[in-house]
């Protein structure tokens, strides 16, 4: 987005405990060192254009079929990491975990989404939901770090995100 400053992690790490930071380059390097290869895409992800695959995955999410949506969104991000919709797919992947109460997994997905797609339209929501997931995983300090990062990187994230972030910070005592 033109005119927006580059994200600067001044408040600390956004990688949740237990979630090792990985970049596409690290993942490729690990694949050559005996790391398990990604399984082939299942029927929910196979075939079609990236837009069709994304829409199929999002459709599963709207149907509340969270395990299938998780699989489809993971496959989309793995197969199309540079697609303009990859940041949104990563966000929705986090939502599949969050909705099921898997807050550590959700935090990992949201942190990865913000790290890999800091200019995505979903970047402010990634930070908000990262903070919310960490709070629900009883990691108040890390939640406050994520919400502080949101304030720093996105001073005007939109009224809904700003209101939810302020409510969460007040609830946590950040």
N, C-alpha and C positions, 0 to 999 in steps of 0.2 A: 504494500500500500504506500503510495508516495507520501512523503512528508512525515511518516511515522518513524520514530527513532528505532534503531536496531535494539532487540531485546538484550539486556545486560543482566546476568544473574548476580545482582549485588547483594541479595539477601541470603544466599546460601544455596545449597544444592536442591534441585527439584526431583532428584532420583530417589524414590522411596527406599527405605531400608530393605535389603533383601532382593532388590531389583538391580542387577548389574547393568551399567550403562552400555548400550550397544549402538553402533552406527551401522549403516549398510556395509561399510568397508570391513568392520569387525565381524559382522555376520558372515560375509563372504570368506574372510580369512579363517574363521572357525569351521566353516563347512569343509575346508581343505584339510583340517586337522582331526578328522574323525568325529566331528559333531554330527548329530543325526540330521539327515536331510529332511527337508520339508516334505510332508506327505502330499501325494497328488491331490488336486482339488476334487472335492466331492461333487455330486450332481447339482448342489445349490450354486456352485461357483463356476462350473465348467461352461465353456461356450459363450459366444456373443461378444459384443464390444465391451470396453470398459464401462461405458454408461449403462449398458444392459446388465452387466454383472453388479454394478453398484445398486441399480434399481431393484434387482432381485434380492440382494442382501438387505436393503432398506425395507423392502416389502416384508421380509421375514421378521424384521424388527417391529414393524407396525402390527404384525399379527401376534406379537408377543411370543414368538418362537425364538427365545433368546439363545439357546444353545446353537441352533442352526444359523441364526444371524451372526453369532460370534464366529463360527467357522467361516461363513461367507465373507464377513468383513476382514478377518485375518487374511484370508486368501486374496482378497482384493488388494489389500495394502502390500502384501508380499509380491504379488504379480505386477502391480502398477504403482510402485512407490513414488513415481514422479508425475502421476496423473493429477490434474487440478482438483480432483475429488478425493485424493488420498488423505488429506488432512481431515476432511469431514468423515471419511470412513473410519479413520483412527479414533475420532471423537465418539462416533456411534459404537465402536467396539468397546470403548470405556463404559458407555452407557449400558451395554449388555451385562457387564459385570456389576455395575453400580445398582442397577435395578434388581439384581438377584442377591444383593447384600455381600458381594465379594469385593469388599472395599480396598484391600491391598492390591488385587488384580486391577481394579478400576483405576486406582492411583497410578499404577505402573503404566497402564494404557494412556491415561491422560498426560502423564509426564513425558512419555515417549512421543505422543502426538505434539506436545508443545515444543519439545526439543527438535524433532524432525521437520515440523511444519510451523515455524514461528510466524509466518506471514499468512497462514491460512485464515479464511474468514472465521473459523472456529477457534482460533488461538485464544481469544479472551475467555471463551467458554471452557476451553481445556484447562486453563489456570483456575477458574472458578471451581469447576468440578474436581480438579486435583485437590484443592483445599477442602472441599466438602467431603471427598472420599477419605482423605487423611484424617479429618476430624472424626469421622465415623469409625475409623480404625484406631481411635484413641491415640493419635499422633498430633496433639494440639500444636506443639511448637512448629512442626513441619507444615501443618495446615496454615498457620499464621504466616510462615515464610512464603508459601504459594500465593496467599491472598495479598501479601505485601508486594510480591512480584507483579501481580495483576495490576495493582495501583501504579507501580512504577512504569511498567511497559505499556499500559493502556489507560492513560488518565481519563479517557472518554470512551469506555467500552460499550456504551449503549445503556439506556436507562434500566432495563431489566437486569442485566449482568451487574451493573453498579449497585442496584438495590439489593439483589441477592447476596452480593459480596459484603455489603455493609451489614446486612442482617446476620450473616455468618460470623463476621468479625466481632460483632457485638455479642453474639451468643458465646463465642469462644473467649472473649476478653482480650482480643489481640490489640 
